[in-house]
Amino acid sequence: GPARGAAAPAREAGAQGGRGPNFVFSVAADGLLRSLIPDTGDLAAAPAPLLPPNAAGTGLIWADGYVYAATVNACGGAPTAVFAMDYLADGKPVTTWDARGAAIAGFSLGTDGVVYVATGGGNSPYANSVVALDGKTLKVRDWYTASGAPFLSTPVVLSEGSRTYVVATTSAGIHLLNAASLGGVDHRTALSGPRPAADVRWTTEAVATWRDAAEFMALGAGNVQ
């Protein structure tokens, strides 16, 4: 493996959706990303800034040479935002998508590298939404906004045949979205929306998917009465 503090290996040409080199990543209160070689515990490269100092970071993901994380709760004066570091590029540049005050419930990656962010309330045009971001530039590609209901769970991305779906929950229930057009023309139309039931409140538990012996795929999420 690389020597302590050595430069990171180059990205493989044409790589897409892979994990990249086998490192263990962490971010401390100083906002610096540290990459460790699992076999030795040595630093694979010098620490590099990913998040603002004293921010509350969450959701650290490593895929195709990029490291992603989000900041929540405005700790340390940091914005609620998603950060992407091009780890294998010179200087390890970082790109940011600012949720502009909307809470971030969580984010996930699709197999095509698109980042899906679920947001909660706030004075933001992307509040109460599932937002699709380009995996490298973090530019907004599409979004779906739920009427007056903050999202509570990290989005789950799943495929069925040739189609890809995104699922997340609000307190009203499950929102099933078509990844090719999250909210339709008006950005507010889901493939399948919540079906409110009396005295049922959905929690922040993550969405789960499973397939039975008859190849039937189902969706589920925690709820309490």
C-alpha positions as CSV (number, residue, x, y, z in Angstrom):
1,G,0.0,0.0,0.0
2,P,1.0,3.7,-0.1
3,A,3.5,4.9,2.4
4,R,2.4,7.2,5.2
5,G,1.3,10.5,3.7
6,A,1.8,9.3,0.1
7,A,-0.3,10.6,-2.8
8,A,-3.5,8.8,-3.4
9,P,-3.6,6.4,-6.4
10,A,-5.0,7.6,-9.7
11,R,-8.6,7.0,-10.7
12,E,-9.1,4.1,-13.1
13,A,-10.2,5.3,-16.6
14,G,-13.9,4.8,-17.1
15,A,-14.7,3.8,-13.5
16,Q,-18.3,4.3,-12.5
17,G,-20.2,3.4,-9.4
18,G,-17.2,1.6,-7.8
19,R,-15.7,2.0,-4.3
20,G,-12.2,2.9,-5.5
21,P,-9.1,2.1,-3.4
22,N,-9.7,0.3,-0.1
23,F,-9.4,3.1,2.5
24,V,-11.1,3.8,5.8
25,F,-12.3,7.4,6.1
26,S,-13.2,9.6,9.0
27,V,-13.8,13.3,9.7
28,A,-13.0,14.9,13.0
29,A,-14.2,18.2,14.6
30,D,-11.6,20.0,12.6
31,G,-13.4,19.2,9.4
32,L,-10.4,17.3,7.9
33,L,-10.9,14.1,6.0
34,R,-8.4,11.4,7.1
35,S,-7.9,8.3,5.0
36,L,-6.4,5.2,6.6
37,I,-4.9,2.0,5.1
38,P,-6.9,-0.8,6.8
39,D,-3.9,-3.2,7.0
40,T,-1.6,-0.8,8.8
41,G,-3.6,2.1,10.2
42,D,-1.2,4.5,8.4
43,L,-2.5,7.6,6.7
44,A,-2.9,7.0,3.0
45,A,-2.6,10.7,2.3
46,A,-2.3,14.0,4.2
47,P,-5.5,15.1,5.9
48,A,-7.6,17.4,3.6
49,P,-10.4,19.8,4.4
50,L,-13.9,18.4,3.6
51,L,-16.3,20.1,6.1
52,P,-16.3,23.4,8.0
53,P,-14.7,23.1,11.4
54,N,-17.0,22.1,14.3
55,A,-19.8,21.2,11.9
56,A,-22.1,18.2,12.6
57,G,-21.2,15.8,9.8
58,T,-23.2,12.8,8.7
59,G,-23.5,10.2,6.0
60,L,-19.9,9.8,5.0
61,I,-19.9,7.9,1.6
62,W,-16.9,6.8,-0.6
63,A,-17.7,6.0,-4.3
64,D,-15.9,6.2,-7.6
65,G,-13.1,8.4,-6.2
66,Y,-15.4,10.9,-4.5
67,V,-16.1,11.3,-0.8
68,Y,-19.5,12.7,0.2
69,A,-20.8,14.0,3.5
70,A,-23.6,16.3,4.8
71,T,-23.7,18.9,7.5
72,V,-26.8,19.2,9.7
73,N,-28.2,21.3,12.6
74,A,-26.1,24.3,11.6
75,C,-23.5,23.4,14.2
76,G,-20.5,25.7,14.3
77,G,-22.3,28.1,12.0
78,A,-22.0,25.6,9.1
79,P,-24.8,25.6,6.5
80,T,-27.0,22.6,6.0
81,A,-25.3,21.2,2.9
82,V,-23.9,18.3,1.0
83,F,-20.1,18.2,0.3
84,A,-18.3,16.2,-2.4
85,M,-14.5,15.8,-2.5
86,D,-12.8,14.6,-5.6
87,Y,-10.3,12.6,-3.6
88,L,-8.2,11.3,-6.4
89,A,-7.7,14.8,-8.0
90,D,-4.8,17.1,-7.3
91,G,-5.6,19.3,-4.4
92,K,-8.7,17.2,-3.5
93,P,-11.2,20.0,-4.5
94,V,-14.5,20.1,-2.7
95,T,-17.9,21.0,-4.2
96,T,-20.9,22.0,-2.1
97,W,-24.6,22.0,-2.5
98,D,-26.2,24.4,0.0
99,A,-29.8,23.4,1.1
100,R,-30.3,27.1,1.9
101,G,-31.6,26.5,5.4
102,A,-33.6,23.4,4.8
103,A,-32.9,20.5,7.2
104,I,-31.2,17.5,5.7
105,A,-32.7,14.2,6.7
106,G,-30.2,12.1,4.8
107,F,-28.7,11.4,1.4
108,S,-27.8,8.3,-0.7
109,L,-26.3,7.5,-4.1
110,G,-27.8,5.8,-7.1
111,T,-25.9,3.3,-9.1
112,D,-25.4,6.0,-11.8
113,G,-23.7,8.3,-9.3
114,V,-26.6,10.6,-8.8
115,V,-26.9,11.9,-5.2
116,Y,-30.4,11.9,-3.7
117,V,-31.0,14.2,-0.7
118,A,-34.1,14.2,1.5
119,T,-34.8,17.6,3.2
120,G,-37.0,18.7,6.0
121,G,-38.5,22.0,6.8
122,G,-37.0,25.5,6.4
123,N,-37.2,28.7,4.4
124,S,-35.7,27.2,1.3
125,P,-37.1,26.4,-2.2
126,Y,-35.8,22.8,-1.6
127,A,-37.5,22.3,1.8
128,N,-39.6,19.2,2.2
129,S,-38.1,17.7,-0.9
130,V,-36.1,14.9,-2.4
131,V,-33.5,16.5,-4.6
132,A,-31.3,14.8,-7.2
133,L,-27.8,16.2,-7.6
134,D,-25.1,15.4,-10.1
135,G,-22.6,13.2,-8.4
136,K,-19.5,15.3,-9.4
137,T,-20.8,18.9,-9.6
138,L,-23.6,18.7,-7.1
139,K,-25.7,20.7,-9.5
140,V,-29.5,20.2,-9.1
141,R,-30.8,17.8,-11.7
142,D,-34.4,17.3,-10.5
143,W,-36.5,17.5,-7.3
144,Y,-39.8,16.4,-5.8
145,T,-41.5,18.5,-3.1
146,A,-44.1,17.1,-0.7
147,S,-46.9,19.4,0.3
148,G,-46.1,20.8,3.7
149,A,-44.5,17.6,5.0
150,P,-40.8,17.4,5.9
151,F,-39.0,14.2,4.9
152,L,-37.8,12.1,7.8
153,S,-35.8,9.3,6.3
154,T,-32.7,8.9,4.1
155,P,-33.8,8.1,0.5
156,V,-33.6,4.5,-0.6
157,V,-32.7,3.9,-4.3
158,L,-33.9,0.6,-5.9
159,S,-34.2,-0.9,-9.3
160,E,-37.0,-3.0,-10.8
161,G,-36.3,-4.2,-14.3
162,S,-35.1,-1.2,-16.3
163,R,-36.5,1.4,-13.9
164,T,-35.0,3.1,-10.9
165,Y,-37.1,4.3,-8.0
166,V,-36.4,6.6,-5.0
167,V,-38.3,6.1,-1.8
168,A,-38.5,8.3,1.3
169,T,-40.9,8.9,4.1
170,T,-42.7,11.9,5.7
171,S,-44.9,11.7,8.8
172,A,-47.8,11.0,6.4
173,G,-46.2,7.8,4.9
174,I,-44.1,6.5,2.0
175,H,-43.4,8.5,-1.2
176,L,-42.4,6.4,-4.2
177,L,-40.7,8.4,-7.0
178,N,-39.5,7.7,-10.5
179,A,-35.8,8.5,-10.6
180,A,-36.2,9.5,-14.3
181,S,-38.6,12.3,-13.3
182,L,-38.8,12.7,-9.5
183,G,-41.9,14.9,-9.3
184,G,-43.2,15.1,-12.8
185,V,-43.6,18.4,-14.6
186,D,-44.8,20.3,-11.5
187,H,-42.1,18.6,-9.2
188,R,-45.0,17.6,-6.9
189,T,-46.4,14.5,-8.4
190,A,-45.1,11.1,-7.0
191,L,-45.7,7.7,-8.6
192,S,-47.3,6.7,-5.3
193,G,-48.0,9.0,-2.4
194,P,-48.9,8.5,1.2
195,R,-52.2,7.0,2.2
196,P,-53.1,8.6,5.5
197,A,-54.6,6.4,8.1
198,A,-56.2,7.5,11.4
199,D,-54.0,7.6,14.4
200,V,-50.9,6.5,12.5
201,R,-47.7,8.5,12.5
202,W,-44.6,7.5,10.5
203,T,-41.3,7.7,12.2
204,T,-37.7,8.4,11.1
205,E,-36.9,4.7,10.7
206,A,-35.3,3.9,7.4
207,V,-37.2,2.5,4.5
208,A,-36.5,-1.2,3.8
209,T,-37.1,-3.3,0.7
210,W,-37.3,-7.0,0.2
211,R,-38.3,-9.6,-2.4
212,D,-40.2,-12.7,-1.7
213,A,-40.0,-16.2,-3.3
214,A,-42.5,-15.1,-6.0
215,E,-40.2,-12.2,-7.0
216,F,-42.6,-9.7,-5.5
217,M,-40.9,-6.6,-4.2
218,A,-42.3,-4.8,-1.2
219,L,-41.5,-1.6,0.7
220,G,-41.7,-0.9,4.4
221,A,-41.0,1.7,7.0
222,G,-41.5,1.9,10.7
223,N,-44.6,3.5,12.2
224,V,-46.2,4.0,15.6
225,Q,-49.8,4.6,16.6
